[in-house]
Amino acid sequence: MGWKETVSLSECGHCQKLVKDHSHNQLLKCFYTNELNLYNAIQHINKLEKENKDLKGKKEEDIKNV
């Protein structure tokens, strides 16, 4: 099986349809939306990690003050 058959039989990461059922424009929209969602998820994870690090720092300061 060649790469074209493999790609056309795979599912879209965004809408879960077969890639071969997409028009070219719809496929690009799905890829763009997928990338945007991934970027937003990474930004949210980084924000949560920063907040977690800040909270850990505050807890250590509170322990030292006692």
Secondary structure, 3 states (H helix, E strand, C coil): CCHHHHHHCCECCCCCCEHHHCCHHHHHHHHHHHHHHHHHHHHHHHHHHHHHHHHHHHHHHHHHHC
